[in-house]
Amino acid sequence: MAEQTARRIAPARGKLGVLCVGLGAVATTFIAGVENVRRGAARPIGSLTQMGTIRLGKRTESRAPLIKEFVPLAALEDLVFAAWDPVPDDAYAAAVNAGVLERHDHIEPIADFLKAIKPMPAVFEQTYVKRLEGTNVKKGTSKRALAEALRKDIREFKSANKCDRLVMVWCASTEIFISPGPTHWTLDAFEQAMDANDASIAPSMLYAYAALQEGVPFANGAPNLTCDFPAMESLAKQKGVPIGGKDFKTGQTMVKTVLSPMFKARMLGVAGWYSTNILGNRDGEVLDDPESFKTKEESKLGVLEYILQPKLYPELYGNIFHKVRINYYPPRGDNKEGWDNIDIFGWLGYPMQIKVDFLCRDSILAAPLVLDLALFFDLAHRAGMTGIQEWLSFYFKSPQTAPGLYPEHDLFIQQTKLKNTLRYMMGEEQITHLGIEYYQEA
């Protein structure tokens, strides 16, 4: 095998500031979780960066270090947090209100830490998230002025907390559906649209713009049109900053990206896939609005199309009835129920069914993703990897790709891509899983 060369990666010195857009259930579960882990009160279960290993070399070599010991990630002790939110509650009040974590076990012991995290006034317009109201909101003469106010927040936070580096993660609610148009094609057109307060420029885009202008990597955890259009992609390249998204892959879609590759691998047909969800947190309330739901629906529906490839296998997947429903049900809170009915068919066309009832905790699944994305985006930045980070598709429902590429949705292909990228960064050989060398005679 040819000798591999490691990328030059700047060391993870100093503090890493993690800027969360939104201080709701996901962000507070993430922040409180990290602090509990730092104090030895919990384990970072669900985090690949903290608990995952990576195989190096041949199976016979038995080399499988922890990922955090293999690549130079920022340490949890070096993370500093801040957030924007239209609701003025500090992280303590927000965590209590979210009702995700046990108050006695994981909130009260770190109450002082959480109370010190007060949300900065948010860029927020109810037009884009109709079911929310906000009082902790920035005022500005134009969308450009609001973006500049965000840039000022970023600079002041970095200075006040003596951070060496920053990363921004969108943890806020789903905005209404927006199709990319002329205002998104070029940076000049985008900036003119900000000056004109054009309706096609949503608040999430202003956060992404501000982050990139300040040299801060941006990860989009919602299905919004935010940084996945030409103007933002060119700005990321121009500023040498990583971007990526979108929409955290947590409950039901995670299951789909595991089951659907199984059907295709075994050439089993799929006649229909009906998915419904009930949840009662702020996300559920927002998605009760049809315009916000359409944004989420587009993200959820695309998975099967890309994995099953009906154009290649029309007899098996060319006539799937795929339906997704999300229902707001306040008594359930953050404990979402995702129910799937899957009608499949096999040998000679005989029908079968699979039913999955996933009683999941949305924010518990999302929090470790926020941590991993913050650490990996920071790593990519220090390694000089700019623009779209497709290798982090593992974490997203709708992975962002280079123009002209279809996204890879299969969870295990995504995991292989992620780990091979880490091997590439560190100068280790890629793992192909061919394995024929173990059976060839010397």
Beta strands, then each sheet from edge to edge (+ up, - down):
strand 1: 15-21
strand 2: 79-84
strand 3: 163-170
strand 4: 218-220
strand 5: 242-245
strand 6: 269-279
strand 7: 321-328
strand 8: 337-345
strand 9: 351-359
strand 10: 387-388
sheet 1: 2+ 1+ 3+ 4+ 5+ 10+
sheet 2: 7+ 6+ 8- 9+
end
